[in-house]
Amino acid sequence: MNAKELRDKTPDQLREELTNLKKQQFNLRFRAATGQLENPAQMRAARRDAARVLTILNEKANAAAE
């Protein structure tokens, strides 16, 4: 997922995407704790994707406030 794709989405779609990413992060943490996680880099990718979505949401909120 890249920032250009996210900027094309509406704020509601971004919030839904953020919810999905948070659920994915939880599942990855759970799998890591039980030793079932094969690729630990997935945790980093999910965390960064969530941060990217939050950044775009904040940009859209600031643009709407101006």
MISEZA-277491 format. One record per residue (C-alpha): z, y, x; residue number from 1. Coordinates in steps of 0.1 Angstrom, whole numbers, always signed. Each point is the difference from the previous one (the first is absolute). Last residue first. Example, Ala and Ser with C-alpha at 12.3 -4.5 7.8 and 13.67 -1.06 7.14 Angstrom:
# MISEZA-277491
<kolke Z="+71" Y="-11" X="+137" zati="2"/>
<kolke Z="+7" Y="-34" X="-14" zati="1"/>
//
This chain:
# MISEZA-277491
<kolke Z="+63" Y="+255" X="-83" zati="66"/>
<kolke Z="+21" Y="-26" X="-17" zati="65"/>
<kolke Z="-29" Y="-24" X="-6" zati="64"/>
<kolke Z="-9" Y="+0" X="+37" zati="63"/>
<kolke Z="+36" Y="-7" X="+9" zati="62"/>
<kolke Z="+1" Y="-29" X="-24" zati="61"/>
<kolke Z="-33" Y="-14" X="+12" zati="60"/>
<kolke Z="+12" Y="+1" X="+36" zati="59"/>
<kolke Z="+33" Y="-16" X="-9" zati="58"/>
<kolke Z="-18" Y="-29" X="-17" zati="57"/>
<kolke Z="-23" Y="-4" X="+30" zati="56"/>
<kolke Z="+30" Y="-2" X="+23" zati="55"/>
<kolke Z="+17" Y="-25" X="-23" zati="54"/>
<kolke Z="-31" Y="-22" X="+0" zati="53"/>
<kolke Z="-1" Y="+1" X="+39" zati="52"/>
<kolke Z="+36" Y="-9" X="+2" zati="51"/>
<kolke Z="-5" Y="-30" X="-22" zati="50"/>
<kolke Z="-30" Y="-11" X="+21" zati="49"/>
<kolke Z="+22" Y="+4" X="+31" zati="48"/>
<kolke Z="+27" Y="-22" X="-13" zati="47"/>
<kolke Z="-25" Y="-26" X="-12" zati="46"/>
<kolke Z="-17" Y="-1" X="+34" zati="45"/>
<kolke Z="+33" Y="-3" X="+18" zati="44"/>
<kolke Z="+11" Y="-29" X="-21" zati="43"/>
<kolke Z="-34" Y="-17" X="+3" zati="42"/>
<kolke Z="+4" Y="+1" X="+38" zati="41"/>
<kolke Z="+27" Y="-27" X="-4" zati="40"/>
<kolke Z="-28" Y="-26" X="-5" zati="39"/>
<kolke Z="+13" Y="-35" X="-10" zati="38"/>
<kolke Z="+29" Y="+10" X="-22" zati="37"/>
<kolke Z="+18" Y="-30" X="-13" zati="36"/>
<kolke Z="+31" Y="+4" X="+21" zati="35"/>
<kolke Z="+23" Y="+6" X="-30" zati="34"/>
<kolke Z="+8" Y="+36" X="+11" zati="33"/>
<kolke Z="-37" Y="+6" X="+7" zati="32"/>
<kolke Z="-10" Y="-13" X="-34" zati="31"/>
<kolke Z="+25" Y="+24" X="-17" zati="30"/>
<kolke Z="-12" Y="+29" X="+21" zati="29"/>
<kolke Z="-36" Y="-8" X="-10" zati="28"/>
<kolke Z="+9" Y="-2" X="-36" zati="27"/>
<kolke Z="+18" Y="+33" X="+1" zati="26"/>
<kolke Z="-28" Y="+17" X="+18" zati="25"/>
<kolke Z="-25" Y="-14" X="-26" zati="24"/>
<kolke Z="+21" Y="+14" X="-28" zati="23"/>
<kolke Z="+1" Y="+34" X="+17" zati="22"/>
<kolke Z="-38" Y="-2" X="+4" zati="21"/>
<kolke Z="-5" Y="-7" X="-36" zati="20"/>
<kolke Z="+22" Y="+29" X="-11" zati="19"/>
<kolke Z="-19" Y="+23" X="+24" zati="18"/>
<kolke Z="-33" Y="-11" X="-15" zati="17"/>
<kolke Z="+13" Y="+8" X="-35" zati="16"/>
<kolke Z="+11" Y="+34" X="+13" zati="15"/>
<kolke Z="-34" Y="+5" X="+15" zati="14"/>
<kolke Z="-18" Y="-9" X="-32" zati="13"/>
<kolke Z="+21" Y="+25" X="-19" zati="12"/>
<kolke Z="-7" Y="+27" X="+26" zati="11"/>
<kolke Z="-38" Y="-6" X="-5" zati="10"/>
<kolke Z="-20" Y="-18" X="+27" zati="9"/>
<kolke Z="-27" Y="+15" X="+22" zati="8"/>
<kolke Z="+25" Y="+11" X="+26" zati="7"/>
<kolke Z="+11" Y="-36" X="+4" zati="6"/>
<kolke Z="-35" Y="-12" X="+10" zati="5"/>
<kolke Z="-2" Y="+28" X="+27" zati="4"/>
<kolke Z="+35" Y="-9" X="+12" zati="3"/>
<kolke Z="-9" Y="-35" X="+10" zati="2"/>
<kolke Z="+9" Y="-34" X="-14" zati="1"/>
//
